[in-house]
């Protein structure tokens, strides 16, 4: 089993930045992918960004050029640097780890508001 510990959420003004972190621990063997999803009130959960073990990554069109995903393999930690934040980025952000099974974090709230 895998445990995910998230941090970095909070309140930020439009145009500001936040950095989310997610550290995976437990019975980890050959992680396939780590990434971030988000769910806004009344909306479906959507993929934000994912980093694959092979070194490739992909982003939702709505965040391309503003968000950057990165991973520290030694620490089994994935990061999401969020710049130029917009009110529509407001959502609960969930960390995801895939290695045969899919594991989810509890979510961290990001609120973008003046």
Backbone torsions as a table, in degrees:
resi	resn	phi	psi	omega
1	UNK	NA	153.4	-176.8
2	UNK	-120.9	136.9	173.6
3	UNK	-109.7	137.6	179.9
4	UNK	-118.0	129.7	179.2
5	UNK	-117.8	115.9	-177.3
6	UNK	-103.7	153.7	175.4
7	UNK	-157.6	161.9	172.9
8	UNK	110.9	-10.0	179.8
9	UNK	-71.9	165.7	179.1
10	UNK	160.9	-164.7	-179.8
11	UNK	-99.9	132.1	179.6
12	UNK	-143.5	149.5	178.2
13	UNK	-79.5	154.2	175.8
14	UNK	-53.3	137.5	-176.6
15	UNK	89.8	-9.9	-178.9
16	UNK	-82.9	-174.8	-176.2
17	UNK	-133.8	151.8	172.6
18	UNK	-143.1	153.3	175.6
19	UNK	-125.3	117.5	177.9
20	UNK	-94.7	144.0	177.8
21	UNK	-128.0	147.1	176.7
22	UNK	-143.4	115.9	179.7
23	UNK	-105.5	128.9	179.3
24	UNK	-101.7	137.2	177.6
25	UNK	-144.0	164.0	-179.5
26	UNK	116.9	-145.7	-178.6
27	UNK	-83.7	78.8	-175.9
28	UNK	-103.9	118.4	176.2
29	UNK	-135.7	117.1	176.1
30	UNK	51.6	70.7	176.4
31	UNK	-65.5	131.2	179.7
32	UNK	-82.7	-43.8	-177.0
33	UNK	-155.2	152.5	171.5
34	UNK	-133.3	142.3	-177.6
35	UNK	-164.8	-172.9	-177.8
36	UNK	-130.6	135.8	171.5
37	UNK	-121.0	164.5	175.9
38	UNK	-144.7	155.4	178.9
39	UNK	-140.9	116.4	176.8
40	UNK	-88.7	158.1	179.0
41	UNK	-55.3	128.1	179.4
42	UNK	75.5	6.8	-177.6
43	UNK	-116.5	163.8	174.9
44	UNK	-77.3	151.7	173.5
45	UNK	-68.8	135.1	-176.7
46	UNK	-130.9	151.7	175.5
47	UNK	-70.8	133.1	175.5
48	UNK	-101.2	-54.1	-179.3
49	UNK	-160.3	148.6	178.0
50	UNK	-141.7	141.1	178.1
51	UNK	-117.0	123.9	-178.5
52	UNK	-95.4	155.6	-177.3
53	UNK	-62.9	-25.1	178.6
54	UNK	-74.8	-6.7	177.8
55	UNK	104.9	-5.8	179.4
56	UNK	-90.8	163.3	179.0
57	UNK	-151.1	161.7	174.5
58	UNK	-146.6	158.8	-174.2
59	UNK	-132.5	153.6	168.9
60	UNK	-66.0	145.9	-179.4
61	UNK	-57.0	-33.6	-175.7
62	UNK	-69.1	-16.4	-177.2
63	UNK	-117.3	-3.5	-179.7
64	UNK	-59.3	134.0	-178.7
65	UNK	87.3	-12.0	-179.7
66	UNK	-115.6	-35.9	-178.0
67	UNK	-107.6	148.5	176.8
68	UNK	-136.0	126.2	176.9
69	UNK	-99.7	142.5	177.5
70	UNK	-147.4	162.8	-177.6
71	UNK	-141.1	139.3	172.8
72	UNK	-104.9	101.8	-174.8
73	UNK	-64.2	-35.5	-179.6
74	UNK	-64.0	-30.9	-178.6
75	UNK	-102.9	-0.6	-175.1
76	UNK	49.0	47.1	-176.8
77	UNK	-123.5	136.3	176.8
78	UNK	-116.1	143.8	-177.8
79	UNK	-122.9	152.9	172.3
80	UNK	-132.5	107.5	175.8
81	UNK	-87.9	120.4	-176.2
82	UNK	-115.3	116.4	179.3
83	UNK	-117.4	162.9	178.9
84	UNK	49.2	48.8	-175.1
85	UNK	-65.5	143.8	-179.2
86	UNK	-118.7	157.1	177.6
87	UNK	-55.2	-33.9	179.8
88	UNK	-70.3	-7.7	173.7
89	UNK	-80.9	-8.5	179.7
90	UNK	-60.7	123.6	-176.8
91	UNK	-176.8	168.7	166.8
92	UNK	-86.8	125.1	-178.6
93	UNK	-101.0	130.4	-176.3
94	UNK	-115.5	131.6	173.2
95	UNK	-81.4	143.9	-179.9
96	UNK	-134.0	137.2	174.9
97	UNK	-129.0	133.6	179.6
98	UNK	-123.9	124.7	172.8
99	UNK	-155.6	67.4	-173.8
100	UNK	96.8	-51.8	171.4
101	UNK	-115.9	162.8	179.8
102	UNK	-106.1	130.9	179.2
103	UNK	-119.7	145.9	-177.6
104	UNK	-124.3	145.1	169.3
105	UNK	-79.0	173.8	-179.2
106	UNK	-78.5	-16.1	178.9
107	UNK	99.3	147.0	175.5
108	UNK	-133.3	134.4	-173.9
109	UNK	-83.9	128.7	172.8
110	UNK	-114.2	120.8	179.5
111	UNK	-119.1	122.0	179.5
112	UNK	-110.6	108.8	-174.6
113	UNK	-158.7	151.1	174.3
114	UNK	-84.5	NA	NA
